[in-house]
Amino acid sequence: MAEHLTVGRVAELAGVSVRTLHHYDEIGLLEPSTRTTAGHRAYSADDVERLREVLAYRRLGFGLREIADLVDDPTTDAVAHLCRLRGLLMDQRDRAAAMVTAIDRELEARAMGIRTPPEEQLRVFGTQLYDAIGSAYPATRRTEPRIAARIWEALGDARTVLNVGAGTGSYEPPDRDVTAVEPSAVMRAQRLPDAAPCVAAAAESLPFEDQSFDAAMAVSTVHHWPDPVAGLREMRRVARRVVVFTYDADDTGWRQRFWLTRDYLPEFADLLVGWPSLADLAGAIGARAEPVLVPWDCVDGFFEAYWRRPEAYLDEQVRRAVSVWTRVGPQAEQRAVSRLREDLSSGRWAERNRDLVALDTAELGLRLLVA
Ligand SMILES: C[S@@+](CC[C@H](N)C(=O)[O-])C[C@H]1O[C@@H](n2cnc3c(N)ncnc32)[C@H](O)[C@@H]1O
């Protein structure tokens, strides 16, 4: 019994009440492995390890039922739990740090009698999101040559090209004179030394003269802008031609066709609330919209990229490079991933999606706007 701790001692060490530990026992979340001779609960080192996981997931905002799924997952050992917890806590810490910086900035401005404009107030959720999650980006996000060919063709004979929301530099055409614009310092810092020069600015207020570029492009970024229509108008102002790779938020058809949003992550729909329609985006620049199909082996790991490779979504590295997973929050993410893992191992995913194996490309709402 020497290596076991009493319920009172565990409660004291963990800063929870004895009642909480009794409740965890009653619902089967943490059943102490033994009892003292007097019949009191006694916790082994393994029980304490499980309690630490339970409490850490609790602090991250998970519900008890989800925590039970997580800690009972046979494919996740203690080290994997620690790594996952570490990643989630670092994310939370980075996001909190970004919010504190934004709040400090606004407090300073208010002390000087300046009211922060609405776009600036929202920027913390856009730009600073990438300051928080951007370091995970290059692991799986890179130029997909078949999509790049479409974008570069749409640029026509443009010699000078502005890449707005440029990130780490994917899709920048190697044979033209490119200037990049990227508001996140973390993303700018990850550009290769020989990448195009990059200006720290946001789409909604481009620091360039009217018509100073032959073309402006924006790839997988418009949905992060606090004011997409204003940003697109700015692109139109500074360039003669505009090429935007984005998606049709209004087309619920593709969300129903895409098993990930349909069967596992319905919360994705909440991210699109209030988002301008494709018609509004196209209208802002007078663009035509062309569908872009996603190849089954797409090398740019954006959200829809792994539609025929479902196992990829179980990989934390894949998810961390896609903002959707951070935006829906850790609870929805873990629930979606647990269910997908179950369905992959039971064969349910394969049964439901057997038609996909025969497809080489999928129409998942991605669009090229060309103006
Ligand atoms: C998904 S990444 C895409 C990066 C790059 N275009 C690519 O295809 O890899 C989205 C980028 O949009 C940037 N972004 C966020 N808000 C922005 C804004 N208001 N104006 C311009 N870029 C913005 C983010 O910092 C991030 O680098």
The ligand as a Gaussian input file, in Angstrom:
#p B3LYP/6-31G(d) Opt

LIG

0 1
 C       -3.723000      30.043000     -44.980000
 S       -2.467000      31.285000     -45.001000
 C       -2.122000      31.358000     -46.742000
 C       -0.721000      31.786000     -47.022000
 C       -0.292000      31.685000     -48.484000
 N       -1.051000      32.549000     -49.345000
 C       -0.350000      30.258000     -48.959000
 O       -1.078000      29.972000     -49.913000
 O        0.343000      29.412000     -48.379000
 C       -3.380000      32.760000     -44.706000
 C       -2.531000      33.997000     -44.559000
 O       -3.367000      35.159000     -44.523000
 C       -2.742000      36.104000     -43.679000
 N       -3.703000      37.164000     -43.282000
 C       -4.531000      37.203000     -42.204000
 N       -5.203000      38.367000     -42.177000
 C       -4.809000      39.080000     -43.258000
 C       -5.150000      40.360000     -43.785000
 N       -6.055000      41.142000     -43.190000
 N       -4.517000      40.778000     -44.904000
 C       -3.611000      39.988000     -45.542000
 N       -3.263000      38.753000     -45.086000
 C       -3.842000      38.306000     -43.969000
 C       -2.281000      35.249000     -42.511000
 O       -1.334000      35.922000     -41.703000
 C       -1.720000      34.040000     -43.253000
 O       -0.375000      34.156000     -43.545000

